[in-house]
Every structure is written in structure tokens, then in C-alpha cells.
Amino acid sequence: MSDMDNSKHYEILAQKLKAIAHPYRLCIVKGLMEHECNVSYMQECLGLPQSTVSQHLAKLKSAGIIEGRRDGLEVCYKVVDDDVKNIINVLFKP
């Protein structure tokens, strides 16, 4: 890999790290890896207002870390980024 390729790769990884570098977003990602769920479920678990959870989800979604799947009136979220899955597995290794 050339220096230019490495630079772009590092930039992409840094953006992913920035997106999960908040305690609530880290918790959301870890939780979604264990169990796909909707905003209401996350709101109850985190004890945060729905609007705050939605803002964190929007940040993760715009970074390409999670995706939402509509299920009737609800949207169920899941982690889709393999780099982030690997990071979370390393951080929370038993």
C-alpha cells in the first residue's frame, strides 16, 4: 500500500473512531452488536430522552457504522461496519 493509500485508510479509520468515541455511542454500538433494537428500547436502557438517542443514532448512521431496517412503524438498528465490530470486540474482550 502506498503512503497515499495508507493516509486515506487511516483517515477513514479515524473517522470511525471519532464516531464511536462517546460513552453513549460506544454503549449503543456494543448493545446493537448483542441485540438489534429500536430507539425506544435504547432509550429505556440508557435512560436518555428519545431525541438524544436519535441524535447519537444519526451520527453513527452518517458514519456508516449502523443501518436501520423499517419494521412497521419501528426502525430496528444493527451494526454493519466490520472495523467497528472488531474494535468493540477488542475493547470488551472478556
N, CA, C and O atoms as a CHARMM CRD file, in Angstrom:
* protein
*
  376
    1    1 MET  N      0.84200  -1.17600   0.00000 PROA 1      0.00000
    2    1 MET  CA     0.00000   0.00000   0.00000 PROA 1      0.00000
    3    1 MET  C      0.89000   1.24200   0.00000 PROA 1      0.00000
    4    1 MET  O      1.85200   1.32300   0.76300 PROA 1      0.00000
    5    2 SER  N      0.56400   2.20000  -0.85400 PROA 2      0.00000
    6    2 SER  CA     1.35700   3.42900  -0.90800 PROA 2      0.00000
    7    2 SER  C      1.03000   4.33000   0.27400 PROA 2      0.00000
    8    2 SER  O      0.05200   4.11200   0.98900 PROA 2      0.00000
    9    3 ASP  N      1.87100   5.35000   0.46700 PROA 3      0.00000
   10    3 ASP  CA     1.62300   6.30600   1.55400 PROA 3      0.00000
   11    3 ASP  C      0.27000   6.97900   1.39300 PROA 3      0.00000
   12    3 ASP  O     -0.42800   7.22800   2.37600 PROA 3      0.00000
   13    4 MET  N     -0.10300   7.27500   0.13600 PROA 4      0.00000
   14    4 MET  CA    -1.38800   7.92500  -0.12600 PROA 4      0.00000
   15    4 MET  C     -2.53200   6.99100   0.25000 PROA 4      0.00000
   16    4 MET  O     -3.50600   7.42600   0.86400 PROA 4      0.00000
   17    5 ASP  N     -2.42800   5.71500  -0.11000 PROA 5      0.00000
   18    5 ASP  CA    -3.45500   4.73700   0.25200 PROA 5      0.00000
   19    5 ASP  C     -3.54400   4.59500   1.77100 PROA 5      0.00000
   20    5 ASP  O     -4.63800   4.55900   2.33400 PROA 5      0.00000
   21    6 ASN  N     -2.37900   4.51400   2.43300 PROA 6      0.00000
   22    6 ASN  CA    -2.35400   4.41600   3.89700 PROA 6      0.00000
   23    6 ASN  C     -3.00200   5.63300   4.53000 PROA 6      0.00000
   24    6 ASN  O     -3.76900   5.50800   5.48500 PROA 6      0.00000
   25    7 SER  N     -2.69900   6.79900   4.00700 PROA 7      0.00000
   26    7 SER  CA    -3.23900   8.03700   4.55000 PROA 7      0.00000
   27    7 SER  C     -4.76400   8.03600   4.48200 PROA 7      0.00000
   28    7 SER  O     -5.42800   8.39600   5.45400 PROA 7      0.00000
   29    8 LYS  N     -5.31300   7.64200   3.36400 PROA 8      0.00000
   30    8 LYS  CA    -6.77300   7.60500   3.20100 PROA 8      0.00000
   31    8 LYS  C     -7.38000   6.56200   4.13200 PROA 8      0.00000
   32    8 LYS  O     -8.41600   6.80200   4.75300 PROA 8      0.00000
   33    9 HSD  N     -6.72900   5.40100   4.22600 PROA 9      0.00000
   34    9 HSD  CA    -7.20500   4.33200   5.11300 PROA 9      0.00000
   35    9 HSD  C     -7.21700   4.79900   6.56200 PROA 9      0.00000
   36    9 HSD  O     -8.17900   4.55700   7.29200 PROA 9      0.00000
   37   10 TYR  N     -6.13900   5.47200   6.97700 PROA 10     0.00000
   38   10 TYR  CA    -6.06500   5.98000   8.34800 PROA 10     0.00000
   39   10 TYR  C     -7.12700   7.03900   8.61100 PROA 10     0.00000
   40   10 TYR  O     -7.69400   7.09600   9.70200 PROA 10     0.00000
   41   11 GLU  N     -7.39400   7.86900   7.62500 PROA 11     0.00000
   42   11 GLU  CA    -8.42600   8.89600   7.76400 PROA 11     0.00000
   43   11 GLU  C     -9.80000   8.25500   7.96900 PROA 11     0.00000
   44   11 GLU  O    -10.57600   8.70200   8.81400 PROA 11     0.00000
   45   12 ILE  N    -10.09700   7.21800   7.20600 PROA 12     0.00000
   46   12 ILE  CA   -11.38000   6.50800   7.33400 PROA 12     0.00000
   47   12 ILE  C    -11.49600   5.88100   8.71600 PROA 12     0.00000
   48   12 ILE  O    -12.53800   5.99200   9.36300 PROA 12     0.00000
   49   13 LEU  N    -10.43500   5.22300   9.17200 PROA 13     0.00000
   50   13 LEU  CA   -10.45900   4.60600  10.50000 PROA 13     0.00000
   51   13 LEU  C    -10.59600   5.65800  11.60200 PROA 13     0.00000
   52   13 LEU  O    -11.30500   5.44300  12.58400 PROA 13     0.00000
   53   14 ALA  N     -9.92300   6.78200  11.43800 PROA 14     0.00000
   54   14 ALA  CA   -10.00700   7.85700  12.43900 PROA 14     0.00000
   55   14 ALA  C    -11.43600   8.38900  12.52800 PROA 14     0.00000
   56   14 ALA  O    -11.92100   8.68300  13.62000 PROA 14     0.00000
   57   15 GLN  N    -12.10800   8.51300  11.39100 PROA 15     0.00000
   58   15 GLN  CA   -13.49200   8.99100  11.39600 PROA 15     0.00000
   59   15 GLN  C    -14.40400   8.00800  12.12800 PROA 15     0.00000
   60   15 GLN  O    -15.31000   8.42000  12.85300 PROA 15     0.00000
   61   16 LYS  N    -14.16600   6.71900  11.94100 PROA 16     0.00000
   62   16 LYS  CA   -14.95700   5.70200  12.64500 PROA 16     0.00000
   63   16 LYS  C    -14.70800   5.78100  14.15100 PROA 16     0.00000
   64   16 LYS  O    -15.64100   5.69000  14.95000 PROA 16     0.00000
   65   17 LEU  N    -13.44000   5.95200  14.52800 PROA 17     0.00000
   66   17 LEU  CA   -13.11800   6.06800  15.94900 PROA 17     0.00000
   67   17 LEU  C    -13.76600   7.30100  16.56100 PROA 17     0.00000
   68   17 LEU  O    -14.27100   7.24500  17.68300 PROA 17     0.00000
   69   18 LYS  N    -13.75700   8.41400  15.83400 PROA 18     0.00000
   70   18 LYS  CA   -14.40300   9.63500  16.32800 PROA 18     0.00000
   71   18 LYS  C    -15.89800   9.40700  16.53800 PROA 18     0.00000
   72   18 LYS  O    -16.47300   9.88300  17.51700 PROA 18     0.00000
   73   19 ALA  N    -16.51900   8.68100  15.62300 PROA 19     0.00000
   74   19 ALA  CA   -17.96100   8.45100  15.71500 PROA 19     0.00000
   75   19 ALA  C    -18.33700   7.62400  16.94000 PROA 19     0.00000
   76   19 ALA  O    -19.40000   7.83800  17.52500 PROA 19     0.00000
   77   20 ILE  N    -17.49000   6.69300  17.33300 PROA 20     0.00000
   78   20 ILE  CA   -17.82300   5.85100  18.49600 PROA 20     0.00000
   79   20 ILE  C    -17.18300   6.35400  19.78700 PROA 20     0.00000
   80   20 ILE  O    -17.37100   5.75600  20.84600 PROA 20     0.00000
   81   21 ALA  N    -16.42800   7.44600  19.70500 PROA 21     0.00000
   82   21 ALA  CA   -15.68700   7.94500  20.86200 PROA 21     0.00000
   83   21 ALA  C    -16.54100   8.81100  21.78600 PROA 21     0.00000
   84   21 ALA  O    -16.12100   9.88800  22.20700 PROA 21     0.00000
   85   22 HSD  N    -17.70800   8.34100  22.08700 PROA 22     0.00000
   86   22 HSD  CA   -18.59600   8.99000  23.05700 PROA 22     0.00000
   87   22 HSD  C    -19.18000   7.85900  23.88900 PROA 22     0.00000
   88   22 HSD  O    -19.56500   6.83100  23.33100 PROA 22     0.00000
   89   23 PRO  N    -19.25800   8.01600  25.20200 PROA 23     0.00000
   90   23 PRO  CA   -19.72900   6.91300  26.04200 PROA 23     0.00000
   91   23 PRO  C    -21.08100   6.33700  25.62500 PROA 23     0.00000
   92   23 PRO  O    -21.25000   5.11800  25.62600 PROA 23     0.00000
   93   24 TYR  N    -22.04400   7.18700  25.26900 PROA 24     0.00000
   94   24 TYR  CA   -23.35600   6.67500  24.87300 PROA 24     0.00000
   95   24 TYR  C    -23.30600   5.97000  23.52300 PROA 24     0.00000
   96   24 TYR  O    -23.94500   4.93400  23.33900 PROA 24     0.00000
   97   25 ARG  N    -22.54900   6.52800  22.57400 PROA 25     0.00000
   98   25 ARG  CA   -22.46600   5.86600  21.26600 PROA 25     0.00000
   99   25 ARG  C    -21.72200   4.54600  21.37500 PROA 25     0.00000
  100   25 ARG  O    -22.07000   3.57900  20.69900 PROA 25     0.00000
  101   26 LEU  N    -20.71100   4.50000  22.21400 PROA 26     0.00000
  102   26 LEU  CA   -19.99700   3.24700  22.44300 PROA 26     0.00000
  103   26 LEU  C    -20.95400   2.20600  23.02500 PROA 26     0.00000
  104   26 LEU  O    -20.95600   1.04800  22.60800 PROA 26     0.00000
  105   27 CYS  N    -21.75500   2.62800  23.98300 PROA 27     0.00000
  106   27 CYS  CA   -22.74600   1.74600  24.59700 PROA 27     0.00000
  107   27 CYS  C    -23.78900   1.28800  23.57300 PROA 27     0.00000
  108   27 CYS  O    -24.17300   0.11900  23.55500 PROA 27     0.00000
  109   28 ILE  N    -24.24200   2.20500  22.73200 PROA 28     0.00000
  110   28 ILE  CA   -25.23200   1.86400  21.70700 PROA 28     0.00000
  111   28 ILE  C    -24.67300   0.82100  20.75900 PROA 28     0.00000
  112   28 ILE  O    -25.33600  -0.17700  20.47400 PROA 28     0.00000
  113   29 VAL  N    -23.45300   1.03800  20.26500 PROA 29     0.00000
  114   29 VAL  CA   -22.85200   0.10100  19.31600 PROA 29     0.00000
  115   29 VAL  C    -22.66100  -1.27000  19.95900 PROA 29     0.00000
  116   29 VAL  O    -22.98800  -2.29200  19.35500 PROA 29     0.00000
  117   30 LYS  N    -22.13600  -1.29200  21.17200 PROA 30     0.00000
  118   30 LYS  CA   -21.94300  -2.57700  21.86300 PROA 30     0.00000
  119   30 LYS  C    -23.28200  -3.28300  22.04100 PROA 30     0.00000
  120   30 LYS  O    -23.38900  -4.48600  21.80200 PROA 30     0.00000
  121   31 GLY  N    -24.29200  -2.54500  22.45600 PROA 31     0.00000
  122   31 GLY  CA   -25.61800  -3.13100  22.64400 PROA 31     0.00000
  123   31 GLY  C    -26.21300  -3.64300  21.34700 PROA 31     0.00000
  124   31 GLY  O    -26.82700  -4.71000  21.32800 PROA 31     0.00000
  125   32 LEU  N    -26.04000  -2.89700  20.25700 PROA 32     0.00000
  126   32 LEU  CA   -26.58800  -3.33200  18.97100 PROA 32     0.00000
  127   32 LEU  C    -25.87200  -4.55700  18.42700 PROA 32     0.00000
  128   32 LEU  O    -26.46100  -5.33100  17.67300 PROA 32     0.00000
  129   33 MET  N    -24.62700  -4.74400  18.79300 PROA 33     0.00000
  130   33 MET  CA   -23.92700  -5.95600  18.37000 PROA 33     0.00000
  131   33 MET  C    -24.50200  -7.18200  19.06800 PROA 33     0.00000
  132   33 MET  O    -24.45800  -8.28900  18.53000 PROA 33     0.00000
  133   34 GLU  N    -25.04000  -6.98000  20.26300 PROA 34     0.00000
  134   34 GLU  CA   -25.62100  -8.08400  21.02100 PROA 34     0.00000
  135   34 GLU  C    -27.08800  -8.30600  20.67900 PROA 34     0.00000
  136   34 GLU  O    -27.59700  -9.42100  20.79500 PROA 34     0.00000
  137   35 HSD  N    -27.77500  -7.22300  20.25200 PROA 35     0.00000
  138   35 HSD  CA   -29.22700  -7.30700  20.09000 PROA 35     0.00000
  139   35 HSD  C    -29.70900  -6.15100  19.22000 PROA 35     0.00000
  140   35 HSD  O    -29.63700  -4.99400  19.63200 PROA 35     0.00000
  141   36 GLU  N    -30.20200  -6.45700  18.01300 PROA 36     0.00000
  142   36 GLU  CA   -30.79300  -5.40900  17.18500 PROA 36     0.00000
  143   36 GLU  C    -32.01600  -4.86700  17.90800 PROA 36     0.00000
  144   36 GLU  O    -32.78000  -5.63300  18.49400 PROA 36     0.00000
  145   37 CYS  N    -32.20700  -3.55200  17.87100 PROA 37     0.00000
  146   37 CYS  CA   -33.36900  -2.99500  18.56200 PROA 37     0.00000
  147   37 CYS  C    -33.73300  -1.62300  18.01500 PROA 37     0.00000
  148   37 CYS  O    -33.06500  -1.09000  17.12800 PROA 37     0.00000
  149   38 ASN  N    -34.81000  -1.06200  18.56400 PROA 38     0.00000
  150   38 ASN  CA   -35.31000   0.23600  18.12800 PROA 38     0.00000
  151   38 ASN  C    -34.93100   1.32800  19.12900 PROA 38     0.00000
  152   38 ASN  O    -34.34100   1.05200  20.17300 PROA 38     0.00000
  153   39 VAL  N    -35.27700   2.55500  18.79800 PROA 39     0.00000
  154   39 VAL  CA   -34.92600   3.70100  19.62200 PROA 39     0.00000
  155   39 VAL  C    -35.56100   3.60600  21.00800 PROA 39     0.00000
  156   39 VAL  O    -34.91200   3.92100  22.00600 PROA 39     0.00000
  157   40 SER  N    -36.80700   3.18100  21.07900 PROA 40     0.00000
  158   40 SER  CA   -37.49800   3.10700  22.37500 PROA 40     0.00000
  159   40 SER  C    -36.77100   2.18000  23.33500 PROA 40     0.00000
  160   40 SER  O    -36.61300   2.50400  24.51200 PROA 40     0.00000
  161   41 TYR  N    -36.33200   1.03700  22.84500 PROA 41     0.00000
  162   41 TYR  CA   -35.59700   0.08700  23.68400 PROA 41     0.00000
  163   41 TYR  C    -34.29700   0.71300  24.18300 PROA 41     0.00000
  164   41 TYR  O    -33.96200   0.60200  25.36200 PROA 41     0.00000
  165   42 MET  N    -33.56800   1.37100  23.28000 PROA 42     0.00000
  166   42 MET  CA   -32.30100   2.00900  23.66200 PROA 42     0.00000
  167   42 MET  C    -32.54400   3.12600  24.66800 PROA 42     0.00000
  168   42 MET  O    -31.77600   3.30000  25.61400 PROA 42     0.00000
  169   43 GLN  N    -33.61000   3.87400  24.45800 PROA 43     0.00000
  170   43 GLN  CA   -33.95400   4.97300  25.35400 PROA 43     0.00000
  171   43 GLN  C    -34.16100   4.46300  26.77500 PROA 43     0.00000
  172   43 GLN  O    -33.67500   5.06200  27.73500 PROA 43     0.00000
  173   44 GLU  N    -34.88200   3.36000  26.90000 PROA 44     0.00000
  174   44 GLU  CA   -35.12400   2.77500  28.22400 PROA 44     0.00000
  175   44 GLU  C    -33.82200   2.29400  28.85300 PROA 44     0.00000
  176   44 GLU  O    -33.57700   2.53700  30.03500 PROA 44     0.00000
  177   45 CYS  N    -32.99200   1.61800  28.07700 PROA 45     0.00000
  178   45 CYS  CA   -31.72800   1.07900  28.60000 PROA 45     0.00000
  179   45 CYS  C    -30.77800   2.18400  29.03700 PROA 45     0.00000
  180   45 CYS  O    -30.12000   2.07200  30.07100 PROA 45     0.00000
  181   46 LEU  N    -30.70800   3.25500  28.24500 PROA 46     0.00000
  182   46 LEU  CA   -29.75400   4.32100  28.52100 PROA 46     0.00000
  183   46 LEU  C    -30.29700   5.38000  29.47700 PROA 46     0.00000
  184   46 LEU  O    -29.52900   6.13500  30.07300 PROA 46     0.00000
  185   47 GLY  N    -31.61500   5.43300  29.62300 PROA 47     0.00000
  186   47 GLY  CA   -32.21600   6.45200  30.47200 PROA 47     0.00000
  187   47 GLY  C    -32.06200   7.85200  29.89200 PROA 47     0.00000
  188   47 GLY  O    -31.90200   8.82400  30.63000 PROA 47     0.00000
  189   48 LEU  N    -32.11000   7.94800  28.56200 PROA 48     0.00000
  190   48 LEU  CA   -31.95700   9.22400  27.86800 PROA 48     0.00000
  191   48 LEU  C    -33.24700   9.57300  27.13700 PROA 48     0.00000
  192   48 LEU  O    -34.04700   8.68900  26.82900 PROA 48     0.00000
  193   49 PRO  N    -33.45200  10.85600  26.85800 PROA 49     0.00000
  194   49 PRO  CA   -34.60100  11.23500  26.04000 PROA 49     0.00000
  195   49 PRO  C    -34.48400  10.64800  24.62900 PROA 49     0.00000
  196   49 PRO  O    -33.38300  10.44500  24.11800 PROA 49     0.00000
  197   50 GLN  N    -35.61600  10.38600  24.02400 PROA 50     0.00000
  198   50 GLN  CA   -35.64100   9.80200  22.68800 PROA 50     0.00000
  199   50 GLN  C    -34.87800  10.67100  21.68500 PROA 50     0.00000
  200   50 GLN  O    -34.18300  10.15000  20.81300 PROA 50     0.00000
  201   51 SER  N    -35.00700  11.98000  21.80900 PROA 51     0.00000
  202   51 SER  CA   -34.32500  12.88600  20.87400 PROA 51     0.00000
  203   51 SER  C    -32.80400  12.75700  20.97200 PROA 51     0.00000
  204   51 SER  O    -32.10400  12.83700  19.96200 PROA 51     0.00000
  205   52 THR  N    -32.29600  12.55700  22.19000 PROA 52     0.00000
  206   52 THR  CA   -30.84900  12.40400  22.38800 PROA 52     0.00000
  207   52 THR  C    -30.36000  11.10100  21.76800 PROA 52     0.00000
  208   52 THR  O    -29.32500  11.07500  21.10100 PROA 52     0.00000
  209   53 VAL  N    -31.10700  10.02000  21.98900 PROA 53     0.00000
  210   53 VAL  CA   -30.73800   8.72800  21.39000 PROA 53     0.00000
  211   53 VAL  C    -30.75800   8.84900  19.86500 PROA 53     0.00000
  212   53 VAL  O    -29.86200   8.34500  19.18700 PROA 53     0.00000
  213   54 SER  N    -31.76800   9.50900  19.33500 PROA 54     0.00000
  214   54 SER  CA   -31.87200   9.68400  17.88000 PROA 54     0.00000
  215   54 SER  C    -30.69600  10.46700  17.32100 PROA 54     0.00000
  216   54 SER  O    -30.21900  10.16600  16.22700 PROA 54     0.00000
  217   55 GLN  N    -30.22000  11.46800  18.05500 PROA 55     0.00000
  218   55 GLN  CA   -29.05400  12.23600  17.60300 PROA 55     0.00000
  219   55 GLN  C    -27.80400  11.35800  17.55100 PROA 55     0.00000
  220   55 GLN  O    -27.01600  11.44700  16.61000 PROA 55     0.00000
  221   56 HSD  N    -27.62900  10.51800  18.55800 PROA 56     0.00000
  222   56 HSD  CA   -26.48100   9.60500  18.56100 PROA 56     0.00000
  223   56 HSD  C    -26.60000   8.59200  17.41500 PROA 56     0.00000
  224   56 HSD  O    -25.60800   8.28100  16.75500 PROA 56     0.00000
  225   57 LEU  N    -27.79800   8.08700  17.18500 PROA 57     0.00000
  226   57 LEU  CA   -28.00400   7.14400  16.08300 PROA 57     0.00000
  227   57 LEU  C    -27.72300   7.80500  14.73600 PROA 57     0.00000
  228   57 LEU  O    -27.13600   7.18300  13.85000 PROA 57     0.00000
  229   58 ALA  N    -28.13400   9.04600  14.57900 PROA 58     0.00000
  230   58 ALA  CA   -27.88900   9.76500  13.32700 PROA 58     0.00000
  231   58 ALA  C    -26.38900   9.90500  13.06100 PROA 58     0.00000
  232   58 ALA  O    -25.93500   9.75800  11.92700 PROA 58     0.00000
  233   59 LYS  N    -25.63300  10.18700  14.11000 PROA 59     0.00000
  234   59 LYS  CA   -24.16700  10.31200  13.96000 PROA 59     0.00000
  235   59 LYS  C    -23.56300   8.96400  13.53200 PROA 59     0.00000
  236   59 LYS  O    -22.72000   8.91400  12.63700 PROA 59     0.00000
  237   60 LEU  N    -23.99700   7.88800  14.17000 PROA 60     0.00000
  238   60 LEU  CA   -23.48700   6.55900  13.82800 PROA 60     0.00000
  239   60 LEU  C    -23.91500   6.14200  12.42400 PROA 60     0.00000
  240   60 LEU  O    -23.14800   5.51800  11.69000 PROA 60     0.00000
  241   61 LYS  N    -25.13500   6.48900  12.06300 PROA 61     0.00000
  242   61 LYS  CA   -25.64300   6.13900  10.73800 PROA 61     0.00000
  243   61 LYS  C    -24.90000   6.91800   9.65700 PROA 61     0.00000
  244   61 LYS  O    -24.54800   6.35000   8.62300 PROA 61     0.00000
  245   62 SER  N    -24.65800   8.20900   9.87900 PROA 62     0.00000
  246   62 SER  CA   -23.95400   9.01400   8.87400 PROA 62     0.00000
  247   62 SER  C    -22.50700   8.54900   8.70100 PROA 62     0.00000
  248   62 SER  O    -21.91300   8.75500   7.64200 PROA 62     0.00000
  249   63 ALA  N    -21.94100   7.92600   9.73200 PROA 63     0.00000
  250   63 ALA  CA   -20.58000   7.38100   9.64100 PROA 63     0.00000
  251   63 ALA  C    -20.56800   5.99900   8.98700 PROA 63     0.00000
  252   63 ALA  O    -19.50000   5.42800   8.76400 PROA 63     0.00000
  253   64 GLY  N    -21.74900   5.46000   8.68100 PROA 64     0.00000
  254   64 GLY  CA   -21.82400   4.14800   8.04100 PROA 64     0.00000
  255   64 GLY  C    -21.61100   2.98900   8.99400 PROA 64     0.00000
  256   64 GLY  O    -21.32800   1.87200   8.56100 PROA 64     0.00000
  257   65 ILE  N    -21.74400   3.24500  10.29100 PROA 65     0.00000
  258   65 ILE  CA   -21.49200   2.21700  11.30300 PROA 65     0.00000
  259   65 ILE  C    -22.73400   1.37300  11.55300 PROA 65     0.00000
  260   65 ILE  O    -22.63400   0.17000  11.79500 PROA 65     0.00000
  261   66 ILE  N    -23.89900   2.00000  11.49600 PROA 66     0.00000
  262   66 ILE  CA   -25.14500   1.26900  11.70500 PROA 66     0.00000
  263   66 ILE  C    -26.08300   1.50900  10.52600 PROA 66     0.00000
  264   66 ILE  O    -25.91900   2.45000   9.75100 PROA 66     0.00000
  265   67 GLU  N    -27.07200   0.62200  10.42100 PROA 67     0.00000
  266   67 GLU  CA   -28.15200   0.77600   9.45100 PROA 67     0.00000
  267   67 GLU  C    -29.45300   0.49100  10.15400 PROA 67     0.00000
  268   67 GLU  O    -29.51000  -0.28300  11.11000 PROA 67     0.00000
  269   68 GLY  N    -30.50400   1.13000   9.66300 PROA 68     0.00000
  270   68 GLY  CA   -31.82900   0.89700  10.19800 PROA 68     0.00000
  271   68 GLY  C    -32.68400   0.14000   9.20200 PROA 68     0.00000
  272   68 GLY  O    -32.59200   0.35800   7.99400 PROA 68     0.00000
  273   69 ARG  N    -33.51200  -0.74900   9.71600 PROA 69     0.00000
  274   69 ARG  CA   -34.43500  -1.52500   8.88700 PROA 69     0.00000
  275   69 ARG  C    -35.83700  -1.26600   9.42100 PROA 69     0.00000
  276   69 ARG  O    -36.12700  -1.51000  10.59300 PROA 69     0.00000
  277   70 ARG  N    -36.70700  -0.76300   8.53300 PROA 70     0.00000
  278   70 ARG  CA   -38.06800  -0.45600   8.94800 PROA 70     0.00000
  279   70 ARG  C    -38.84500  -1.74700   9.16500 PROA 70     0.00000
  280   70 ARG  O    -38.82200  -2.65500   8.33400 PROA 70     0.00000
  281   71 ASP  N    -39.53700  -1.80600  10.30900 PROA 71     0.00000
  282   71 ASP  CA   -40.37500  -2.94700  10.66500 PROA 71     0.00000
  283   71 ASP  C    -41.71800  -2.37000  11.12200 PROA 71     0.00000
  284   71 ASP  O    -41.92500  -2.12900  12.31100 PROA 71     0.00000
  285   72 GLY  N    -42.62000  -2.15400  10.17400 PROA 72     0.00000
  286   72 GLY  CA   -43.87600  -1.48400  10.50300 PROA 72     0.00000
  287   72 GLY  C    -43.60200  -0.02800  10.80800 PROA 72     0.00000
  288   72 GLY  O    -43.04400   0.69200   9.98000 PROA 72     0.00000
  289   73 LEU  N    -43.99400   0.41100  11.99900 PROA 73     0.00000
  290   73 LEU  CA   -43.76800   1.79200  12.40300 PROA 73     0.00000
  291   73 LEU  C    -42.40700   1.99500  13.06000 PROA 73     0.00000
  292   73 LEU  O    -41.98400   3.13200  13.27200 PROA 73     0.00000
  293   74 GLU  N    -41.72400   0.90800  13.38100 PROA 74     0.00000
  294   74 GLU  CA   -40.44000   0.99200  14.06800 PROA 74     0.00000
  295   74 GLU  C    -39.28000   0.82600  13.09900 PROA 74     0.00000
  296   74 GLU  O    -39.42400   0.26500  12.01300 PROA 74     0.00000
  297   75 VAL  N    -38.12800   1.33000  13.52300 PROA 75     0.00000
  298   75 VAL  CA   -36.88100   1.09500  12.79300 PROA 75     0.00000
  299   75 VAL  C    -35.96600   0.33200  13.73200 PROA 75     0.00000
  300   75 VAL  O    -35.65300   0.79600  14.82800 PROA 75     0.00000
  301   76 CYS  N    -35.54100  -0.84300  13.29300 PROA 76     0.00000
  302   76 CYS  CA   -34.60200  -1.65600  14.08300 PROA 76     0.00000
  303   76 CYS  C    -33.20000  -1.41200  13.52400 PROA 76     0.00000
  304   76 CYS  O    -32.97700  -1.45600  12.31400 PROA 76     0.00000
  305   77 TYR  N    -32.27100  -1.15800  14.42800 PROA 77     0.00000
  306   77 TYR  CA   -30.90500  -0.82700  14.03900 PROA 77     0.00000
  307   77 TYR  C    -29.96600  -1.99400  14.27500 PROA 77     0.00000
  308   77 TYR  O    -30.17500  -2.81600  15.16700 PROA 77     0.00000
  309   78 LYS  N    -28.90800  -2.05000  13.44000 PROA 78     0.00000
  310   78 LYS  CA   -27.85600  -3.05300  13.61800 PROA 78     0.00000
  311   78 LYS  C    -26.53000  -2.46600  13.17500 PROA 78     0.00000
  312   78 LYS  O    -26.48800  -1.52700  12.38000 PROA 78     0.00000
  313   79 VAL  N    -25.45100  -3.02300  13.69100 PROA 79     0.00000
  314   79 VAL  CA   -24.09100  -2.59700  13.32500 PROA 79     0.00000
  315   79 VAL  C    -23.71000  -3.31400  12.03500 PROA 79     0.00000
  316   79 VAL  O    -23.85300  -4.53100  11.92300 PROA 79     0.00000
  317   80 VAL  N    -23.22100  -2.54200  11.06000 PROA 80     0.00000
  318   80 VAL  CA   -22.87100  -3.12200   9.76700 PROA 80     0.00000
  319   80 VAL  C    -21.39000  -2.95000   9.41000 PROA 80     0.00000
  320   80 VAL  O    -20.93400  -3.50600   8.41000 PROA 80     0.00000
  321   81 ASP  N    -20.64300  -2.19800  10.20000 PROA 81     0.00000
  322   81 ASP  CA   -19.24600  -1.92900   9.88700 PROA 81     0.00000
  323   81 ASP  C    -18.33400  -2.93600  10.58200 PROA 81     0.00000
  324   81 ASP  O    -18.29000  -3.00200  11.81000 PROA 81     0.00000
  325   82 ASP  N    -17.61100  -3.71600   9.79000 PROA 82     0.00000
  326   82 ASP  CA   -16.74600  -4.76000  10.35100 PROA 82     0.00000
  327   82 ASP  C    -15.57300  -4.20100  11.15600 PROA 82     0.00000
  328   82 ASP  O    -15.17300  -4.80300  12.15300 PROA 82     0.00000
  329   83 ASP  N    -15.01400  -3.05700  10.73900 PROA 83     0.00000
  330   83 ASP  CA   -13.92000  -2.45200  11.50800 PROA 83     0.00000
  331   83 ASP  C    -14.39400  -2.11800  12.91400 PROA 83     0.00000
  332   83 ASP  O    -13.70100  -2.39400  13.89300 PROA 83     0.00000
  333   84 VAL  N    -15.57300  -1.52400  13.01200 PROA 84     0.00000
  334   84 VAL  CA   -16.11300  -1.14200  14.31900 PROA 84     0.00000
  335   84 VAL  C    -16.45300  -2.37700  15.14500 PROA 84     0.00000
  336   84 VAL  O    -16.23400  -2.39300  16.35600 PROA 84     0.00000
  337   85 LYS  N    -16.97900  -3.39600  14.50800 PROA 85     0.00000
  338   85 LYS  CA   -17.24900  -4.65500  15.23000 PROA 85     0.00000
  339   85 LYS  C    -15.95700  -5.19000  15.84700 PROA 85     0.00000
  340   85 LYS  O    -15.94000  -5.61600  17.00100 PROA 85     0.00000
  341   86 ASN  N    -14.87900  -5.16300  15.06600 PROA 86     0.00000
  342   86 ASN  CA   -13.58300  -5.65000  15.57200 PROA 86     0.00000
  343   86 ASN  C    -13.08700  -4.79500  16.72700 PROA 86     0.00000
  344   86 ASN  O    -12.57500  -5.32100  17.71500 PROA 86     0.00000
  345   87 ILE  N    -13.23600  -3.47300  16.61000 PROA 87     0.00000
  346   87 ILE  CA   -12.80300  -2.57400  17.68100 PROA 87     0.00000
  347   87 ILE  C    -13.57300  -2.87500  18.97300 PROA 87     0.00000
  348   87 ILE  O    -12.97800  -2.98300  20.04500 PROA 87     0.00000
  349   88 ILE  N    -14.88100  -3.00500  18.86200 PROA 88     0.00000
  350   88 ILE  CA   -15.72200  -3.27200  20.03600 PROA 88     0.00000
  351   88 ILE  C    -15.34100  -4.61700  20.65000 PROA 88     0.00000
  352   88 ILE  O    -15.26700  -4.74400  21.87300 PROA 88     0.00000
  353   89 ASN  N    -15.09900  -5.61900  19.80800 PROA 89     0.00000
  354   89 ASN  CA   -14.71100  -6.93400  20.34400 PROA 89     0.00000
  355   89 ASN  C    -13.38000  -6.86800  21.09000 PROA 89     0.00000
  356   89 ASN  O    -13.20300  -7.56100  22.09200 PROA 89     0.00000
  357   90 VAL  N    -12.45400  -6.05500  20.62300 PROA 90     0.00000
  358   90 VAL  CA   -11.17200  -5.90000  21.31300 PROA 90     0.00000
  359   90 VAL  C    -11.36600  -5.13800  22.63500 PROA 90     0.00000
  360   90 VAL  O    -10.82500  -5.52300  23.67100 PROA 90     0.00000
  361   91 LEU  N    -12.13900  -4.06200  22.57700 PROA 91     0.00000
  362   91 LEU  CA   -12.34900  -3.24600  23.77700 PROA 91     0.00000
  363   91 LEU  C    -13.06800  -3.99700  24.89700 PROA 91     0.00000
  364   91 LEU  O    -12.79300  -3.78200  26.07700 PROA 91     0.00000
  365   92 PHE  N    -13.98100  -4.87100  24.51700 PROA 92     0.00000
  366   92 PHE  CA   -14.79500  -5.55200  25.51600 PROA 92     0.00000
  367   92 PHE  C    -14.50100  -7.04900  25.58500 PROA 92     0.00000
  368   92 PHE  O    -15.36200  -7.85100  25.94700 PROA 92     0.00000
  369   93 LYS  N    -13.27800  -7.40200  25.23100 PROA 93     0.00000
  370   93 LYS  CA   -12.87300  -8.81700  25.30100 PROA 93     0.00000
  371   93 LYS  C    -12.94900  -9.27300  26.76000 PROA 93     0.00000
  372   93 LYS  O    -12.45700  -8.59200  27.66000 PROA 93     0.00000
  373   94 PRO  N    -13.57700 -10.44300  26.98200 PROA 94     0.00000
  374   94 PRO  CA   -13.69200 -10.91800  28.38200 PROA 94     0.00000
  375   94 PRO  C    -12.36400 -11.29700  28.99600 PROA 94     0.00000
  376   94 PRO  O    -12.31400 -11.70800  30.15500 PROA 94     0.00000
